[in-house]
Amino acid sequence: MTSIYELALGPAFKSLHPRIQERFGFCSSDRTASIGQGVMERIWFSKWTALPLLLGTTRHIMFPQGGTGIPFTIENYAYQDSYGRETVTWIRKFKFPDAIRYFDATMIYSSQRQGIVDYLGNKQHLAVDLEITAASNRGIRIRSGDQRFYEGWLGFRFPRILTGTADVCEWYDEDIEQYRISVEVTNPILGTVFQYEGNFQAHFIETQPSFIPLDVKPLREEKRE
């Protein structure tokens, strides 16, 4: 079985740094997970978006809080969801002095859309198309596209003017022997609304498909892509 990121990148996957290939190259049949721990050098948000970010906090989709030197963890497990789709978790916990903030996502490879769909939050209400490319620093670049909202029978596509476009780059810095990550979310009218950058170490653990921790899985799974 091939990882969802290798499916998305095709031959370009081999151009990534070996450590990036390692982090993005496993799938459920490999029975492994990547567990990272590090520090966000800076987390920033626009005060104009504090209210919508606050609403997203309850569903683990960004948050209206910033700071420097914030410890964080990231958990990437690969498993097959209840619909048989190859899935990778992105569970991020940011440990502020007065609170722990969460940013959860689960990614699948959609044959229907011929690319990766990112379900944001702990209830998969937001489905986002992702463009995956190889970065010039041999890292992986992820850019968000169309966004759809699913809740019960309701389903619709968000107008671009009401959404944020995320630009993510993760690469391996050989000078400090750590992974680095940079995220910027922008809106067509408001400009940059949320961003963070930091570095982390990651180690791999053995897993069993039937014993993926419950706290890394979404509370509900959405069939619509």
FIDRENFI-336726 format. One record per residue: x, y, z of N, C-alpha, C, O in turn; residue in one letter. Coordinates in pm, whole numbers, plus 50000, padded with zeros to 5 digits. Layout:
# FIDRENFI-336726
[[X; Y; Z]; [X; Y; Z]; [X; Y; Z]; [X; Y; Z]; 'A']
...
This chain:
# FIDRENFI-336726
[[50084; 49880; 50000]; [50000; 50000; 50000]; [50088; 50125; 50000]; [50195; 50126; 50060]; 'M']
[[50042; 50230; 49932]; [50117; 50354; 49918]; [50056; 50462; 50006]; [49934; 50468; 50021]; 'T']
[[50141; 50548; 50064]; [50091; 50656; 50148]; [50009; 50755; 50064]; [50030; 50767; 49943]; 'S']
[[49917; 50824; 50129]; [49832; 50919; 50057]; [49914; 51033; 49998]; [49876; 51090; 49895]; 'I']
[[50026; 51068; 50061]; [50108; 51179; 50011]; [50190; 51137; 49890]; [50213; 51216; 49799]; 'Y']
[[50234; 51012; 49889]; [50305; 50963; 49771]; [50209; 50950; 49653]; [50247; 50975; 49539]; 'E']
[[50084; 50912; 49682]; [49983; 50906; 49576]; [49961; 51045; 49517]; [49948; 51061; 49396]; 'L']
[[49956; 51145; 49606]; [49930; 51282; 49560]; [50047; 51341; 49482]; [50027; 51412; 49384]; 'A']
[[50170; 51311; 49526]; [50289; 51370; 49464]; [50340; 51291; 49344]; [50404; 51347; 49255]; 'L']
[[50313; 51161; 49343]; [50366; 51079; 49234]; [50519; 51073; 49239]; [50576; 51066; 49347]; 'G']
[[50587; 51076; 49122]; [50733; 51067; 49118]; [50804; 51176; 49197]; [50917; 51156; 49242]; 'P']
[[50740; 51292; 49215]; [50803; 51403; 49288]; [50827; 51369; 49434]; [50906; 51436; 49501]; 'A']
[[50759; 51266; 49484]; [50779; 51228; 49624]; [50925; 51191; 49651]; [50976; 51217; 49760]; 'F']
[[50992; 51132; 49553]; [51131; 51089; 49570]; [51228; 51207; 49578]; [51343; 51189; 49617]; 'K']
[[51183; 51326; 49541]; [51269; 51444; 49549]; [51271; 51506; 49689]; [51352; 51594; 49716]; 'S']
[[51182; 51461; 49777]; [51178; 51513; 49913]; [51298; 51465; 49993]; [51357; 51362; 49962]; 'L']
[[51333; 51542; 50096]; [51440; 51500; 50187]; [51404; 51364; 50246]; [51287; 51339; 50275]; 'H']
[[51503; 51274; 50265]; [51473; 51140; 50319]; [51393; 51142; 50449]; [51309; 51055; 50471]; 'P']
[[51420; 51239; 50534]; [51346; 51246; 50661]; [51200; 51289; 50639]; [51111; 51250; 50714]; 'R']
[[51178; 51370; 50535]; [51041; 51407; 50501]; [50970; 51289; 50436]; [50852; 51264; 50462]; 'I']
[[51041; 51215; 50351]; [50983; 51094; 50294]; [50943; 50997; 50404]; [50839; 50931; 50394]; 'Q']
[[51024; 50988; 50507]; [50995; 50897; 50618]; [50867; 50940; 50691]; [50783; 50857; 50724]; 'E']
[[50853; 51072; 50715]; [50737; 51120; 50791]; [50608; 51116; 50711]; [50500; 51101; 50768]; 'R']
[[50619; 51129; 50580]; [50499; 51132; 50497]; [50482; 51005; 50415]; [50391; 50998; 50332]; 'F']
[[50566; 50907; 50435]; [50564; 50789; 50349]; [50502; 50664; 50407]; [50506; 50559; 50343]; 'G']
[[50445; 50672; 50528]; [50389; 50550; 50585]; [50237; 50547; 50569]; [50172; 50650; 50552]; 'F']
[[50183; 50427; 50575]; [50038; 50407; 50561]; [49992; 50307; 50665]; [50073; 50259; 50746]; 'C']
[[49864; 50274; 50665]; [49809; 50191; 50771]; [49872; 50052; 50777]; [49887; 49995; 50885]; 'S']
[[49910; 49997; 50662]; [49968; 49863; 50660]; [50109; 49859; 50719]; [50160; 49752; 50752]; 'S']
[[50172; 49976; 50733]; [50306; 49981; 50792]; [50303; 49970; 50944]; [50404; 49942; 51007]; 'D']
[[50186; 49993; 51003]; [50167; 49981; 51148]; [50267; 50066; 51225]; [50335; 50020; 51316]; 'R']
[[50273; 50192; 51185]; [50363; 50286; 51252]; [50294; 50421; 51263]; [50199; 50449; 51190]; 'T']
[[50343; 50504; 51353]; [50292; 50640; 51371]; [50409; 50732; 51401]; [50510; 50690; 51456]; 'A']
[[50393; 50859; 51364]; [50495; 50961; 51390]; [50445; 51051; 51503]; [50337; 51111; 51493]; 'S']
[[50524; 51060; 51609]; [50489; 51142; 51725]; [50594; 51252; 51739]; [50712; 51224; 51760]; 'I']
[[50551; 51377; 51727]; [50645; 51489; 51732]; [50626; 51576; 51855]; [50516; 51586; 51909]; 'G']
[[50735; 51638; 51897]; [50730; 51730; 52011]; [50831; 51841; 51986]; [50946; 51815; 51951]; 'Q']
[[50787; 51966; 52006]; [50877; 52077; 51980]; [50824; 52208; 52036]; [50747; 52210; 52132]; 'G']
[[50868; 52317; 51974]; [50832; 52451; 52022]; [50791; 52538; 51904]; [50860; 52542; 51802]; 'V']
[[50680; 52607; 51919]; [50640; 52708; 51822]; [50709; 52839; 51859]; [50685; 52896; 51966]; 'M']
[[50795; 52884; 51771]; [50866; 53008; 51798]; [50769; 53125; 51806]; [50789; 53219; 51883]; 'E']
[[50663; 53118; 51724]; [50566; 53228; 51720]; [50432; 53176; 51672]; [50424; 53103; 51573]; 'R']
[[50326; 53216; 51743]; [50189; 53192; 51699]; [50119; 53328; 51701]; [50128; 53401; 51799]; 'I']
[[50051; 53359; 51591]; [49990; 53492; 51578]; [49853; 53480; 51514]; [49832; 53393; 51430]; 'W']
[[49758; 53567; 51554]; [49628; 53573; 51491]; [49584; 53718; 51478]; [49627; 53804; 51554]; 'F']
[[49497; 53743; 51382]; [49443; 53877; 51361]; [49327; 53903; 51456]; [49238; 53819; 51469]; 'S']
[[49328; 54017; 51522]; [49220; 54050; 51615]; [49085; 54060; 51545]; [48981; 54043; 51608]; 'K']
[[49085; 54086; 51414]; [48961; 54097; 51339]; [48892; 53962; 51322]; [48774; 53956; 51287]; 'W']
[[48965; 53855; 51345]; [48906; 53722; 51327]; [48893; 53648; 51459]; [48876; 53526; 51460]; 'T']
[[48900; 53719; 51569]; [48896; 53655; 51701]; [48766; 53577; 51722]; [48769; 53466; 51774]; 'A']
[[48651; 53635; 51680]; [48523; 53568; 51703]; [48510; 53438; 51625]; [48480; 53335; 51686]; 'L']
[[48532; 53436; 51492]; [48522; 53308; 51422]; [48625; 53206; 51469]; [48597; 53086; 51472]; 'P']
[[48745; 53253; 51506]; [48845; 53160; 51558]; [48800; 53102; 51692]; [48824; 52985; 51721]; 'L']
[[48733; 53186; 51773]; [48681; 53137; 51901]; [48576; 53030; 51880]; [48572; 52931; 51954]; 'L']
[[48489; 53049; 51780]; [48389; 52948; 51748]; [48454; 52817; 51704]; [48404; 52708; 51733]; 'L']
[[48566; 52830; 51633]; [48637; 52710; 51588]; [48707; 52636; 51698]; [48739; 52518; 51683]; 'G']
[[48733; 52703; 51810]; [48805; 52641; 51922]; [48733; 52518; 51973]; [48797; 52418; 52005]; 'T']
[[48599; 52523; 51983]; [48524; 52412; 52039]; [48530; 52288; 51950]; [48510; 52176; 51997]; 'T']
[[48560; 52309; 51822]; [48569; 52196; 51730]; [48713; 52169; 51688]; [48738; 52098; 51591]; 'R']
[[48805; 52226; 51761]; [48948; 52203; 51738]; [48992; 52248; 51600]; [49064; 52177; 51530]; 'H']
[[48947; 52369; 51561]; [48988; 52428; 51434]; [49048; 52566; 51463]; [48974; 52663; 51474]; 'I']
[[49176; 52575; 51476]; [49247; 52699; 51509]; [49194; 52759; 51641]; [49113; 52697; 51709]; 'M']
[[49241; 52879; 51675]; [49206; 52937; 51804]; [49256; 53081; 51809]; [49354; 53114; 51743]; 'F']
[[49189; 53168; 51888]; [49231; 53309; 51896]; [49330; 53332; 52010]; [49297; 53397; 52109]; 'P']
[[49449; 53280; 51995]; [49552; 53298; 52098]; [49689; 53295; 52032]; [49712; 53219; 51939]; 'Q']
[[49778; 53379; 52081]; [49912; 53385; 52024]; [50017; 53387; 52132]; [49986; 53393; 52251]; 'G']
[[50142; 53383; 52090]; [50251; 53387; 52186]; [50380; 53341; 52122]; [50385; 53313; 52002]; 'G']
[[50484; 53335; 52201]; [50615; 53287; 52155]; [50665; 53178; 52248]; [50630; 53173; 52366]; 'T']
[[50747; 53090; 52191]; [50803; 52982; 52272]; [50697; 52889; 52327]; [50703; 52850; 52444]; 'G']
[[50600; 52851; 52244]; [50488; 52768; 52290]; [50519; 52620; 52262]; [50535; 52583; 52145]; 'I']
[[50527; 52535; 52365]; [50548; 52392; 52342]; [50428; 52331; 52268]; [50314; 52372; 52290]; 'P']
[[50455; 52235; 52183]; [50345; 52169; 52112]; [50381; 52025; 52081]; [50498; 51986; 52082]; 'F']
[[50278; 51946; 52053]; [50297; 51809; 52009]; [50216; 51787; 51883]; [50119; 51859; 51858]; 'T']
[[50256; 51689; 51802]; [50183; 51655; 51680]; [50184; 51503; 51665]; [50288; 51439; 51675]; 'I']
[[50065; 51446; 51640]; [50050; 51302; 51631]; [49993; 51264; 51494]; [49885; 51308; 51456]; 'E']
[[50067; 51182; 51423]; [50025; 51136; 51290]; [50011; 50984; 51293]; [50109; 50910; 51295]; 'N']
[[49887; 50939; 51292]; [49856; 50796; 51285]; [49793; 50767; 51150]; [49715; 50848; 51098]; 'Y']
[[49825; 50652; 51093]; [49763; 50609; 50967]; [49673; 50490; 50995]; [49713; 50394; 51061]; 'A']
[[49549; 50496; 50945]; [49454; 50387; 50964]; [49349; 50395; 50854]; [49345; 50492; 50778]; 'Y']
[[49265; 50296; 50844]; [49153; 50299; 50752]; [49027; 50332; 50830]; [48996; 50268; 50930]; 'Q']
[[48953; 50434; 50782]; [48834; 50475; 50855]; [48718; 50378; 50828]; [48735; 50278; 50759]; 'D']
[[48601; 50411; 50883]; [48488; 50318; 50873]; [48437; 50303; 50730]; [48359; 50211; 50702]; 'S']
[[48480; 50391; 50639]; [48441; 50381; 50498]; [48552; 50316; 50415]; [48544; 50312; 50292]; 'Y']
[[48655; 50264; 50483]; [48763; 50195; 50414]; [48864; 50285; 50348]; [48943; 50240; 50265]; 'G']
[[48863; 50414; 50385]; [48955; 50510; 50324]; [49084; 50520; 50404]; [49081; 50528; 50527]; 'R']
[[49196; 50521; 50334]; [49324; 50541; 50399]; [49327; 50681; 50461]; [49304; 50780; 50391]; 'E']
[[49356; 50689; 50590]; [49343; 50814; 50666]; [49469; 50840; 50747]; [49530; 50748; 50800]; 'T']
[[49506; 50968; 50756]; [49620; 51009; 50841]; [49572; 51121; 50934]; [49512; 51218; 50889]; 'V']
[[49600; 51106; 51062]; [49561; 51207; 51160]; [49666; 51316; 51170]; [49785; 51292; 51151]; 'T']
[[49619; 51438; 51201]; [49706; 51551; 51233]; [49650; 51615; 51360]; [49567; 51706; 51355]; 'W']
[[49697; 51566; 51474]; [49648; 51612; 51603]; [49755; 51701; 51666]; [49859; 51653; 51710]; 'I']
[[49726; 51831; 51669]; [49823; 51928; 51721]; [49772; 51987; 51852]; [49657; 52032; 51861]; 'R']
[[49857; 51986; 51955]; [49823; 52042; 52084]; [49926; 52151; 52118]; [50046; 52125; 52121]; 'K']
[[49876; 52271; 52144]; [49961; 52386; 52175]; [49944; 52420; 52323]; [49834; 52451; 52368]; 'F']
[[50053; 52413; 52397]; [50045; 52424; 52543]; [50081; 52565; 52589]; [50195; 52593; 52625]; 'K']
[[49979; 52653; 52586]; [49994; 52788; 52637]; [49999; 52786; 52790]; [49956; 52688; 52851]; 'F']
[[50051; 52892; 52851]; [50060; 52893; 52999]; [49925; 52875; 53068]; [49919; 52818; 53177]; 'P']
[[49816; 52921; 53005]; [49685; 52917; 53071]; [49586; 52822; 53004]; [49472; 52812; 53049]; 'D']
[[49626; 52754; 52898]; [49532; 52666; 52828]; [49605; 52578; 52729]; [49715; 52609; 52684]; 'A']
[[49542; 52466; 52695]; [49588; 52381; 52586]; [49493; 52400; 52469]; [49373; 52378; 52483]; 'I']
[[49547; 52440; 52356]; [49466; 52462; 52236]; [49489; 52347; 52138]; [49598; 52290; 52131]; 'R']
[[49386; 52315; 52062]; [49391; 52201; 51972]; [49365; 52245; 51827]; [49289; 52339; 51801]; 'Y']
[[49430; 52176; 51736]; [49404; 52194; 51593]; [49409; 52054; 51532]; [49516; 52000; 51506]; 'F']
[[49289; 51996; 51509]; [49279; 51858; 51463]; [49243; 51851; 51315]; [49174; 51939; 51263]; 'D']
[[49290; 51748; 51250]; [49252; 51723; 51112]; [49276; 51576; 51079]; [49362; 51511; 51139]; 'A']
[[49198; 51525; 50985]; [49223; 51392; 50930]; [49222; 51406; 50779]; [49134; 51469; 50721]; 'T']
[[49321; 51345; 50716]; [49336; 51355; 50571]; [49315; 51219; 50506]; [49357; 51116; 50558]; 'M']
[[49248; 51222; 50391]; [49227; 51100; 50312]; [49271; 51127; 50168]; [49281; 51242; 50126]; 'I']
[[49297; 51021; 50093]; [49316; 51038; 49949]; [49184; 51006; 49881]; [49132; 50896; 49896]; 'Y']
[[49130; 51102; 49808]; [49001; 51086; 49741]; [49022; 51047; 49595]; [49075; 51125; 49516]; 'S']
[[48980; 50926; 49561]; [48985; 50884; 49421]; [48889; 50968; 49338]; [48915; 50996; 49221]; 'S']
[[48778; 51006; 49400]; [48677; 51087; 49331]; [48734; 51221; 49289]; [48708; 51268; 49178]; 'Q']
[[48812; 51285; 49377]; [48867; 51417; 49350]; [49012; 51412; 49302]; [49070; 51515; 49269]; 'R']
[[49069; 51292; 49300]; [49206; 51273; 49253]; [49304; 51360; 49333]; [49391; 51425; 49276]; 'Q']
[[49288; 51357; 49463]; [49378; 51433; 49550]; [49340; 51413; 49695]; [49251; 51335; 49728]; 'G']
[[49410; 51485; 49782]; [49387; 51471; 49925]; [49276; 51565; 49971]; [49273; 51682; 49933]; 'I']
[[49187; 51512; 50053]; [49084; 51592; 50118]; [49118; 51596; 50268]; [49144; 51493; 50330]; 'V']
[[49116; 51716; 50323]; [49150; 51738; 50463]; [49022; 51771; 50538]; [48958; 51873; 50512]; 'D']
[[48984; 51684; 50632]; [48869; 51713; 50718]; [48920; 51786; 50842]; [48996; 51730; 50921]; 'Y']
[[48877; 51910; 50858]; [48924; 51991; 50971]; [48834; 51972; 51092]; [48713; 51954; 51078]; 'L']
[[48894; 51976; 51210]; [48818; 51968; 51334]; [48793; 51826; 51380]; [48828; 51730; 51312]; 'G']
[[48730; 51816; 51497]; [48709; 51684; 51556]; [48578; 51619; 51513]; [48546; 51509; 51558]; 'N']
[[48500; 51686; 51424]; [48376; 51627; 51377]; [48365; 51624; 51225]; [48259; 51596; 51170]; 'K']
[[48475; 51654; 51157]; [48482; 51645; 51010]; [48372; 51725; 50940]; [48320; 51681; 50837]; 'Q']
[[48337; 51841; 50995]; [48236; 51924; 50931]; [48291; 52002; 50812]; [48216; 52040; 50722]; 'H']
[[48422; 52027; 50811]; [48483; 52103; 50703]; [48572; 52010; 50620]; [48663; 51947; 50673]; 'L']
[[48544; 52003; 50490]; [48625; 51923; 50399]; [48697; 52018; 50304]; [48634; 52101; 50239]; 'A']
[[48829; 52006; 50297]; [48910; 52101; 50221]; [48997; 52026; 50120]; [49066; 51931; 50157]; 'V']
[[48993; 52068; 49995]; [49083; 52011; 49894]; [49224; 52064; 49916]; [49242; 52183; 49945]; 'D']
[[49323; 51977; 49902]; [49461; 52018; 49923]; [49544; 52000; 49796]; [49530; 51901; 49724]; 'L']
[[49629; 52098; 49770]; [49728; 52087; 49662]; [49863; 52055; 49728]; [49913; 52132; 49810]; 'E']
[[49921; 51942; 49691]; [50047; 51896; 49751]; [50158; 51908; 49648]; [50146; 51856; 49537]; 'I']
[[50267; 51976; 49683]; [50381; 51989; 49593]; [50511; 51971; 49670]; [50513; 51980; 49793]; 'T']
[[50619; 51946; 49597]; [50752; 51939; 49657]; [50811; 52080; 49660]; [50812; 52149; 49559]; 'A']
[[50860; 52122; 49778]; [50916; 52256; 49794]; [51062; 52257; 49750]; [51126; 52152; 49741]; 'A']
[[51114; 52376; 49723]; [51253; 52390; 49677]; [51353; 52350; 49785]; [51467; 52316; 49753]; 'S']
[[51313; 52354; 49912]; [51403; 52315; 50022]; [51392; 52166; 50053]; [51438; 52120; 50157]; 'N']
[[51332; 52090; 49960]; [51312; 51946; 49970]; [51210; 51908; 50077]; [51201; 51793; 50121]; 'R']
[[51135; 52008; 50117]; [51023; 51983; 50206]; [50896; 51959; 50127]; [50899; 51948; 50004]; 'G']
[[50784; 51951; 50199]; [50655; 51931; 50136]; [50570; 52055; 50158]; [50564; 52108; 50269]; 'I']
[[50505; 52099; 50052]; [50420; 52218; 50062]; [50275; 52178; 50041]; [50242; 52104; 49948]; 'R']
[[50189; 52228; 50127]; [50047; 52197; 50124]; [49970; 52328; 50117]; [49988; 52416; 50202]; 'I']
[[49884; 52341; 50017]; [49805; 52462; 50002]; [49658; 52424; 49991]; [49621; 52336; 49913]; 'R']
[[49574; 52491; 50069]; [49432; 52456; 50071]; [49359; 52519; 49953]; [49397; 52624; 49902]; 'S']
[[49251; 52451; 49912]; [49168; 52499; 49802]; [49023; 52511; 49844]; [48992; 52571; 49947]; 'G']
[[48933; 52454; 49763]; [48790; 52464; 49791]; [48755; 52403; 49927]; [48814; 52303; 49969]; 'D']
[[48659; 52466; 49994]; [48616; 52420; 50125]; [48466; 52395; 50124]; [48388; 52475; 50072]; 'Q']
[[48427; 52282; 50184]; [48286; 52244; 50189]; [48243; 52217; 50333]; [48321; 52167; 50413]; 'R']
[[48119; 52252; 50364]; [48064; 52231; 50498]; [47959; 52122; 50494]; [47868; 52125; 50410]; 'F']
[[47970; 52023; 50585]; [47875; 51914; 50593]; [47822; 51902; 50735]; [47899; 51892; 50830]; 'Y']
[[47691; 51904; 50750]; [47627; 51888; 50880]; [47491; 51824; 50857]; [47400; 51888; 50805]; 'E']
[[47477; 51695; 50897]; [47352; 51625; 50873]; [47321; 51621; 50724]; [47404; 51577; 50644]; 'G']
[[47201; 51665; 50686]; [47161; 51665; 50544]; [47219; 51784; 50469]; [47218; 51788; 50346]; 'W']
[[47270; 51883; 50545]; [47319; 52006; 50484]; [47459; 51988; 50426]; [47544; 51923; 50486]; 'L']
[[47480; 52045; 50309]; [47612; 52042; 50249]; [47626; 52154; 50147]; [47544; 52165; 50056]; 'G']
[[47728; 52237; 50160]; [47748; 52345; 50064]; [47894; 52385; 50058]; [47973; 52355; 50148]; 'F']
[[47930; 52452; 49951]; [48067; 52501; 49929]; [48076; 52645; 49977]; [47991; 52728; 49944]; 'R']
[[48180; 52676; 50055]; [48201; 52811; 50104]; [48251; 52902; 49992]; [48338; 52861; 49915]; 'F']
[[48199; 53024; 49980]; [48258; 53123; 49889]; [48400; 53155; 49936]; [48425; 53162; 50056]; 'P']
[[48491; 53175; 49843]; [48631; 53203; 49878]; [48645; 53323; 49971]; [48735; 53327; 50056]; 'R']
[[48556; 53421; 49955]; [48567; 53544; 50034]; [48542; 53520; 50182]; [48582; 53600; 50266]; 'I']
[[48477; 53408; 50214]; [48445; 53377; 50353]; [48539; 53274; 50415]; [48520; 53232; 50529]; 'L']
[[48641; 53235; 50340]; [48731; 53131; 50390]; [48874; 53182; 50401]; [48906; 53293; 50357]; 'T']
[[48958; 53100; 50460]; [49101; 53129; 50464]; [49177; 53027; 50382]; [49141; 52909; 50382]; 'G']
[[49280; 53070; 50314]; [49366; 52979; 50238]; [49492; 52951; 50320]; [49566; 53043; 50355]; 'T']
[[49514; 52825; 50350]; [49630; 52786; 50430]; [49747; 52748; 50340]; [49731; 52675; 50243]; 'A']
[[49863; 52799; 50373]; [49987; 52766; 50302]; [50082; 52708; 50405]; [50128; 52777; 50496]; 'D']
[[50112; 52579; 50390]; [50191; 52505; 50489]; [50318; 52453; 50423]; [50314; 52402; 50311]; 'V']
[[50428; 52464; 50492]; [50553; 52403; 50444]; [50620; 52332; 50562]; [50642; 52392; 50668]; 'C']
[[50651; 52206; 50542]; [50727; 52131; 50643]; [50853; 52078; 50576]; [50847; 52021; 50467]; 'E']
[[50967; 52097; 50640]; [51093; 52052; 50584]; [51186; 52008; 50697]; [51157; 52029; 50815]; 'W']
[[51298; 51947; 50658]; [51395; 51901; 50757]; [51517; 51990; 50751]; [51579; 52005; 50646]; 'Y']
[[51552; 52048; 50866]; [51666; 52138; 50876]; [51786; 52058; 50927]; [51792; 52023; 51045]; 'D']
[[51881; 52030; 50839]; [51996; 51949; 50877]; [52089; 52022; 50974]; [52161; 51957; 51050]; 'E']
[[52087; 52155; 50973]; [52175; 52231; 51063]; [52137; 52209; 51210]; [52225; 52200; 51295]; 'D']
[[52009; 52202; 51239]; [51964; 52182; 51378]; [51912; 52040; 51400]; [51875; 52004; 51512]; 'I']
[[51909; 51959; 51291]; [51863; 51821; 51297]; [51722; 51812; 51355]; [51694; 51731; 51443]; 'E']
[[51636; 51897; 51304]; [51496; 51897; 51345]; [51407; 51927; 51225]; [51451; 51983; 51124]; 'Q']
[[51281; 51890; 51239]; [51182; 51929; 51141]; [51140; 52072; 51168]; [51135; 52116; 51283]; 'Y']
[[51110; 52145; 51062]; [51059; 52280; 51075]; [50925; 52290; 51003]; [50901; 52223; 50902]; 'R']
[[50838; 52375; 51056]; [50706; 52392; 50995]; [50667; 52538; 50996]; [50693; 52610; 51093]; 'I']
[[50605; 52581; 50889]; [50557; 52719; 50877]; [50415; 52714; 50820]; [50391; 52648; 50719]; 'S']
[[50321; 52784; 50884]; [50181; 52786; 50842]; [50133; 52930; 50838]; [50153; 53006; 50932]; 'V']
[[50068; 52967; 50728]; [50006; 53099; 50717]; [49868; 53083; 50655]; [49852; 53020; 50550]; 'E']
[[49766; 53141; 50720]; [49630; 53137; 50671]; [49591; 53280; 50633]; [49600; 53371; 50715]; 'V']
[[49548; 53298; 50508]; [49513; 53431; 50459]; [49370; 53434; 50407]; [49315; 53332; 50366]; 'T']
[[49312; 53553; 50409]; [49178; 53577; 50357]; [49188; 53684; 50248]; [49269; 53776; 50260]; 'N']
[[49107; 53675; 50140]; [49117; 53772; 50031]; [49098; 53917; 50074]; [49154; 54007; 50011]; 'P']
[[49021; 53942; 50179]; [48995; 54078; 50224]; [49083; 54117; 50343]; [49140; 54226; 50346]; 'I']
[[49094; 54027; 50441]; [49162; 54060; 50567]; [49312; 54036; 50565]; [49383; 54079; 50656]; 'L']
[[49361; 53968; 50462]; [49503; 53937; 50458]; [49534; 53820; 50551]; [49455; 53726; 50562]; 'G']
[[49649; 53824; 50617]; [49688; 53716; 50707]; [49600; 53717; 50832]; [49585; 53820; 50898]; 'T']
[[49541; 53600; 50863]; [49452; 53592; 50979]; [49508; 53499; 51088]; [49467; 53509; 51204]; 'V']
[[49600; 53411; 51052]; [49654; 53316; 51150]; [49785; 53261; 51096]; [49796; 53232; 50977]; 'F']
[[49884; 53248; 51182]; [50010; 53188; 51137]; [50090; 53136; 51255]; [50076; 53182; 51368]; 'Q']
[[50174; 53038; 51225]; [50269; 52991; 51326]; [50390; 52930; 51257]; [50383; 52889; 51141]; 'Y']
[[50500; 52926; 51330]; [50623; 52863; 51279]; [50701; 52808; 51397]; [50705; 52868; 51505]; 'E']
[[50762; 52693; 51375]; [50837; 52631; 51484]; [50918; 52513; 51436]; [50932; 52490; 51315]; 'G']
[[50972; 52438; 51530]; [51053; 52321; 51498]; [51021; 52209; 51596]; [50972; 52234; 51706]; 'N']
[[51051; 52086; 51555]; [51019; 51972; 51641]; [51103; 51850; 51604]; [51156; 51840; 51494]; 'F']
[[51113; 51760; 51699]; [51169; 51628; 51676]; [51053; 51531; 51660]; [50944; 51554; 51712]; 'Q']
[[51076; 51423; 51588]; [50971; 51322; 51571]; [51031; 51183; 51584]; [51141; 51156; 51536]; 'A']
[[50958; 51096; 51650]; [51000; 50956; 51658]; [50884; 50868; 51614]; [50769; 50912; 51611]; 'H']
[[50916; 50744; 51580]; [50815; 50654; 51526]; [50787; 50543; 51627]; [50878; 50489; 51690]; 'F']
[[50658; 50509; 51638]; [50618; 50403; 51728]; [50541; 50297; 51649]; [50482; 50327; 51545]; 'I']
[[50542; 50176; 51701]; [50467; 50068; 51637]; [50320; 50077; 51678]; [50289; 50106; 51794]; 'E']
[[50230; 50053; 51584]; [50087; 50059; 51611]; [50019; 49934; 51557]; [50077; 49857; 51481]; 'T']
[[49895; 49916; 51599]; [49808; 49813; 51544]; [49683; 49882; 51490]; [49626; 49967; 51559]; 'Q']
[[49638; 49848; 51369]; [49523; 49917; 51308]; [49400; 49920; 51397]; [49323; 50016; 51393]; 'P']
[[49380; 49816; 51476]; [49259; 49808; 51560]; [49277; 49879; 51694]; [49184; 49882; 51775]; 'S']
[[49395; 49935; 51718]; [49420; 50000; 51847]; [49474; 50141; 51830]; [49564; 50183; 51902]; 'F']
[[49419; 50215; 51735]; [49453; 50356; 51721]; [49387; 50431; 51837]; [49268; 50411; 51861]; 'I']
[[49460; 50515; 51911]; [49401; 50585; 52026]; [49274; 50659; 51989]; [49268; 50727; 51887]; 'P']
[[49171; 50646; 52072]; [49043; 50709; 52045]; [49054; 50861; 52040]; [48979; 50926; 51967]; 'L']
[[49146; 50918; 52117]; [49153; 51064; 52123]; [49219; 51127; 52001]; [49224; 51249; 51990]; 'D']
[[49270; 51045; 51908]; [49323; 51101; 51784]; [49225; 51085; 51669]; [49245; 51142; 51562]; 'V']
[[49119; 51008; 51690]; [49018; 50990; 51587]; [48910; 51097; 51600]; [48885; 51146; 51710]; 'K']
[[48846; 51135; 51489]; [48737; 51233; 51498]; [48618; 51174; 51572]; [48601; 51052; 51579]; 'P']
[[48534; 51262; 51629]; [48416; 51218; 51702]; [48310; 51162; 51607]; [48226; 51081; 51647]; 'L']
[[48313; 51205; 51483]; [48225; 51151; 51380]; [48302; 51148; 51248]; [48398; 51223; 51231]; 'R']
[[48261; 51062; 51155]; [48325; 51055; 51025]; [48224; 51094; 50917]; [48108; 51055; 50920]; 'E']
[[48272; 51173; 50822]; [48188; 51222; 50713]; [48217; 51143; 50586]; [48331; 51134; 50543]; 'E']
[[48111; 51086; 50527]; [48128; 51008; 50404]; [48150; 51098; 50284]; [48226; 51063; 50193]; 'K']
[[48083; 51215; 50283]; [48095; 51305; 50167]; [48234; 51366; 50160]; [48290; 51409; 50262]; 'R']
[[48288; 51369; 50043]; [48422; 51424; 50023]; [48415; 51558; 49951]; [48518; 51620; 49925]; 'E']
